[in-house]
Amino acid sequence: MSGRDNLPEDLLALALDTARAAAALVAEHRRAGVEVAATKSSVSDVVTEADRASEELIRSRILAARPDDGFLGEEGTSFDGTSGIRWVVDPIDGTVNFLYGIPSYAVSVAAQSMAGPEPETVAGVVLDVSTGAAYTAIPGAGAFRDGVRLGVRAPAPMAERLVLTGFNYSAELRRIQAAAVGRMLPQVRDIRRLGSCALDLCRVAEGSADAYVEEGISDWDHAAGDLIAREAGAVVELTTGVGGNDALICAPAHGFADFRTLVADCGFLAA
């Protein structure tokens, strides 16, 4: 494929069509009833048949359109391509919510350029399965929800900021993270744990939350949402959490520095 075949606008169109089809499949599985197919790192880290079916649908559709691309999926699909583009996919981000019928889970599809020293997301889609809302972005063009441009919340004192977070699957690390949350809670408006990294990044992007921090995220969790948040005016930093895993910090550019200081002071990050 030539560089003209890798236009972000074309990649975004394919990502959006594919995410919508996968979301429809996930919704069908939810209506039919959900069972755990396997566990991964712990008994709380579950995989359902819908996760696997969604990833297979996404892989099949993308490779039918672009057979030379690479692919990285949460459920184990991983291979290199020759086109310079890699797709990073979370077939259901928020699987535990999906399992329990809590309406906060999404399909996340990102196209990344592999031309530089680090992968760069050049098209991102997060499709909220429960509402059908599609969050989209390409570099330099802004972020959108169903075609409406997004923007982060206006500046606010720390005591008036709503913070989103999440917890690792390790019981010991959860105890450490809970202590960090306890130290942060008196200093902010409130804290929410909603269960989907991809949607949490979109919530910061649309201004329905002021900030987000979580340790234990993977590439497929944030590849699309990271770009959406940045294009809406947020800063996103990938760093190391107190447990030694990747940790993500996201907040509007105007409030990022003081939020990051609070995150470090409360004990979320490695020393």
C-alpha positions, 0 to 999 in steps of 0.5 A, spaced: 500 500 500 502 507 498 502 512 503 495 515 499 492 508 502 494 510 509 490 517 509 487 518 516 480 520 514 480 513 510 482 509 516 477 513 521 472 511 516 474 504 516 474 504 524 468 507 525 464 502 520 467 496 523 466 499 531 459 500 529 458 493 526 462 490 532 458 494 537 451 491 534 454 484 535 456 485 542 449 488 544 446 482 541 450 478 545 448 482 551 441 481 550 442 473 549 445 473 556 452 473 558 457 467 560 464 468 562 468 464 557 475 464 561 479 468 566 486 472 565 490 475 570 485 473 576 478 471 577 475 478 576 479 479 570 474 475 565 473 474 558 466 472 555 465 469 548 462 476 546 469 479 547 472 473 542 466 474 537 467 482 537 475 481 536 474 476 530 469 481 527 473 487 527 479 483 525 476 480 519 473 486 516 479 490 517 483 485 514 478 484 508 479 491 506 487 492 508 490 485 508 497 488 509 496 491 516 498 489 522 493 488 528 494 488 536 487 485 540 486 484 547 484 477 546 490 475 543 490 476 536 497 479 534 501 480 528 505 485 524 504 488 517 507 491 511 503 497 510 506 501 516 499 501 519 497 497 525 490 496 528 490 496 536 483 493 538 479 492 545 473 488 543 469 490 549 473 495 554 469 494 560 467 487 560 465 486 567 460 492 566 458 488 560 457 481 564 453 485 569 449 489 564 452 495 567 451 500 561 458 503 561 462 499 556 465 500 549 468 498 542 475 501 541 479 501 535 485 505 533 489 505 527 497 507 528 502 509 524 508 505 525 513 509 521 516 513 527 520 510 533 514 509 537 507 508 534 502 514 533 495 513 533 492 516 526 485 515 527 481 513 533 474 511 535 470 509 541 463 506 540 459 506 547 455 500 546 449 502 550 448 509 547 451 508 540 455 514 541 461 514 537 467 518 539 472 519 533 478 523 532 484 524 527 490 528 529 490 536 528 482 535 526 479 535 533 475 530 537 467 529 536 461 525 538 456 523 533 459 529 529 459 534 534 466 537 536 468 536 543 472 540 548 474 539 555 471 542 561 473 550 563 478 551 569 476 549 576 479 549 583 481 542 585 476 542 590 471 542 584 474 537 580 470 530 578 476 525 578 475 518 574 479 512 576 480 505 576 483 499 579 488 493 578 486 486 578 491 484 583 488 484 590 495 487 593 495 493 588 488 494 589 489 495 597 495 500 595 491 504 590 485 504 595 489 508 599 491 513 594 484 514 592 483 515 600 488 521 600 485 524 594 478 524 595 478 529 601 481 534 596 477 533 590 469 534 588 468 526 588 471 520 585 468 515 580 470 508 578 466 507 572 470 501 569 472 503 562 478 506 560 476 508 553 470 511 555 473 515 561 478 518 556 472 520 552 469 523 558 474 528 560 474 529 552 467 531 552 467 535 559 463 530 563 469 529 568 475 533 570 481 528 570 482 521 570 488 516 573 489 509 572 494 504 573 494 497 569 492 499 563 494 496 556 495 499 549 488 497 547 485 500 553 487 507 551 490 507 544 483 510 541 481 514 547 488 517 548 487 521 541 480 523 542 482 526 549 488 530 546 484 532 540 479 535 545 484 539 549 487 534 554 494 532 556 495 525 556 501 522 560 503 514 560 508 513 566 509 508 571 504 507 577 506 505 584 505 497 582 510 498 576 505 498 571 503 503 566 499 508 569 495 513 565 494 521 567 489 525 563 486 532 564 485 538 561 491 542 559 490 548 563 489 543 569 494 538 568 500 540 572 497 541 578 493 534 577 499 530 576 502 533 582 496 531 586 496 524 583 504 523 585 503 526 592 497 521 593 501 515 592 499 513 585 505 513 582 512 510 582 517 513 587 
